[in-house]
Amino acid sequence: MARNRVQNGRRIDVTLSGTVASGDAIVVGSMIGVCLVDGVAADNIAVAISEVYNLPKVDAAVIIQGEQVFYDVSASEVDDENATPASGDIIGFGVAWEGKGATTGEDIAVLLTPGNGTVEP
């Protein structure tokens, strides 16, 4: 194994600025990560930044399987690529693992794709 290997890159340690629960999505720079444990401000926790996770979806969003999605930071939900992002939203953080229509209160499975997201100015 290479001596300069750090880790497999599926997780990143993050120092929290607030309270989170295991499974919550959080913004990490231009990435979206999923908290692997509960934590409070100043805790350093492991956050998943790849693999497939169920995340809350904007009720009105119609998302097609394989579509690049964005994270609506103000709603803490996934939205479809045809919606208009607001300042601070994370564009292209993942790909829809499944399709979902306009439904109320549903999650959607998303493949997190680190390194592809950008923050809407």
C-alpha positions in Angstrom: 0.0 0.0 0.0 1.2 3.5 -0.8 2.8 5.2 2.2 1.0 8.5 1.3 -2.5 7.1 1.5 -4.7 8.9 4.0 -8.0 7.1 3.8 -10.6 5.7 1.3 -12.3 9.1 0.8 -15.8 8.0 1.7 -15.9 9.9 5.0 -14.6 13.1 6.3 -14.2 14.4 9.8 -16.2 17.6 10.4 -16.2 20.0 13.4 -19.9 20.9 13.9 -21.3 24.4 14.2 -24.6 23.2 15.6 -26.6 20.1 16.7 -27.1 17.2 14.2 -28.7 13.8 14.3 -27.3 10.7 12.6 -28.7 10.7 9.0 -28.9 14.5 8.8 -27.5 16.1 5.6 -25.0 18.9 6.2 -23.0 21.2 4.0 -19.3 20.7 3.9 -17.8 23.3 1.6 -19.3 22.5 -1.8 -20.3 19.0 -0.8 -23.3 17.5 1.0 -22.5 14.9 3.6 -24.6 12.7 5.8 -23.9 12.6 9.5 -23.0 9.1 10.7 -23.6 9.9 14.4 -25.4 12.5 16.6 -23.4 15.5 17.6 -23.5 19.1 19.0 -21.6 22.2 18.3 -17.8 21.7 18.5 -18.0 17.9 18.3 -15.8 16.4 15.6 -17.8 13.6 13.8 -17.6 11.4 10.8 -19.6 12.5 7.8 -20.2 10.3 4.7 -19.5 12.1 1.4 -20.1 9.3 -1.0 -22.4 6.2 -1.4 -26.2 6.3 -1.7 -28.4 7.9 1.0 -32.1 8.7 1.4 -32.5 12.5 1.7 -35.6 14.7 2.1 -37.0 15.8 -1.3 -38.7 19.1 -2.1 -42.4 18.1 -2.4 -43.0 19.7 -5.8 -39.8 18.3 -7.3 -40.1 15.8 -10.2 -36.8 14.0 -10.3 -35.8 11.5 -13.0 -33.4 8.6 -12.2 -29.9 9.6 -13.1 -30.6 13.3 -13.0 -28.0 15.6 -11.3 -29.7 17.2 -8.3 -29.0 20.2 -6.1 -29.4 20.8 -2.3 -31.8 23.5 -1.3 -29.9 24.8 1.8 -32.8 26.9 3.2 -35.2 23.9 3.0 -32.6 21.2 3.7 -34.0 19.2 0.8 -33.0 17.8 -2.6 -34.4 19.6 -5.6 -34.4 18.8 -9.3 -32.0 20.3 -11.9 -34.8 22.4 -13.5 -35.6 24.4 -10.3 -34.0 27.8 -9.8 -31.3 27.6 -7.1 -30.9 30.3 -4.5 -27.7 31.8 -3.2 -25.8 29.2 -1.1 -27.5 26.1 -2.6 -25.2 23.3 -3.6 -25.5 22.5 -7.3 -24.5 19.0 -8.6 -23.7 17.4 -5.3 -25.2 14.1 -6.3 -27.2 12.0 -8.8 -30.7 10.7 -8.3 -30.5 6.9 -7.7 -34.2 6.6 -8.3 -37.0 8.7 -9.9 -39.6 10.4 -7.8 -42.6 12.5 -8.7 -44.2 15.5 -6.9 -45.2 13.9 -3.6 -45.5 15.1 -0.1 -43.0 14.2 2.6 -40.9 11.6 0.6 -37.2 11.0 0.7 -35.2 10.2 -2.4 -32.1 8.0 -2.8 -29.1 10.1 -4.0 -25.6 9.0 -4.9 -23.3 11.6 -3.2 -20.6 12.6 -5.7 -17.9 14.6 -3.9 -15.9 17.0 -6.0 -18.7 17.8 -8.3 -20.7 20.3 -6.3 -20.6 24.1 -6.6 -22.1 26.7 -4.3 -24.6 29.0 -6.0 -23.4 32.6 -5.7 
